[in-house]
Amino acid sequence: MSEWLLLPPVAFFLLLVVGFLMSAFSKALAFKSDKHPPGKTKSYACGQDVPFPHLQPDYNEFFPFAYFFTIMHVVALIIATVPSSGGWQTTGLALLYLVAAISGLWILFRK
């Protein structure tokens, strides 16, 4: 009877409703005022008056590490979960995935 609660669409919808209800409840409890106190919309800086920084981070150095991390973990997950009794179809598919990951890493790290 309660197995239907474990279905992903049902669980997603139930958690979405619970999240909406929590948001509505906390909004009802929140302090309401027509005028905002000074500094309400400023970022918190431990009580110091810090000017708003206009930084634009450069992710060119970050992307190769994130890509490497993602590819290696997904490859490890796929290779580790290949059934041994699956026959040549599953083994071939895992090897094809491994070759695709190696070629992606080769493209990433070539100079």
N, C-alpha and C positions, 0 to 999 in steps of 0.2 A: 504494500500500500504506500509506504513512504519512499519507494524507489523513484517515483516520479520527481521528487524534490532534488534528486541528484542529476537530473538532466540539465545540461549546460544552459539552454535557453530559459528554463524555468528558474534555475538558481540565479541567473543573471537578472531576470526580471524581478525576482523577490528581493535581491540585494539592492537593485536600483530603487525599488519602492522604499525599502528601509533607509537607504541613504537620503532619499527625498524627504521622508518624514523627519529624519534627524536634522536635516538642513532647515526645514520649516519650523521645527521646535526650537532650534537654537536661534533662528531669526526672530521668533516671538520673544525670546528671553533677552535679546540684545538691547543695549541702551539706545534710545532714540532721541535725537535732538535736531533742531533746525540748523544750528550753527555748529561747525566742527571746531574742536579745540585746536590751537595752533600746533602744527607739527604732526597732526594725525595722519596725513598722507605721506609724510617723509619716511625714508627708510631709517631703521633703528641703528644708531651708531654709538651705543653705550653712553648716551647723554651728551656726546660731543656734537657740535654743529659742523658737520662735514658737508662740503659742497657735493652736489650730485655728479658722480664721475660719468663721463661719456666715453666709455671704453667699448671697443668692438673686438672681442677676442678672436684670434686667428686659430681655426681648427685644422689647419693643414698638417700640423705635427700630430694631432690627436687621431685623425682618421685612420692612418695605417695601423695603429695599435688597437683601435676598436674593431677594425675589420679583421685583423689577425685573431684577436680574442674570440670574436663571434664565429669565424670559420673553424677554428680549431676546436671549440667546444661543441659546435654542431656536428662536426665530423666525428669527434670522439663519441658523441651520443648515438649517431647513426651506426657507426661501425660496431659499437658495443652492444647494440640491440638487434643486430642481424641474427635471425634464428639459424641455428646450425642445421636444422632439418628442412630448410626452405628450398633447397635445390639450387639449380644454376640460375634461376630468375632472381632470387633475392641476393645471391652472391654477386652476380653480374651487376645488379643495380647498385649494390654497395661499392663495388669497384669503380663503376662509372661515376658515382658521387665522389669517391676519393680522388679520381683523376681530375674531375672538375674543380675540387678544392685545391689540389696541388697546382693546377694551372692558374687559378685565381691568386694564390699566394706567390707564384712565380711572377705574375704580372705586377703584383703589389710591390715586390722587393727588387725588381730589376732596375738597373741604373742606366 
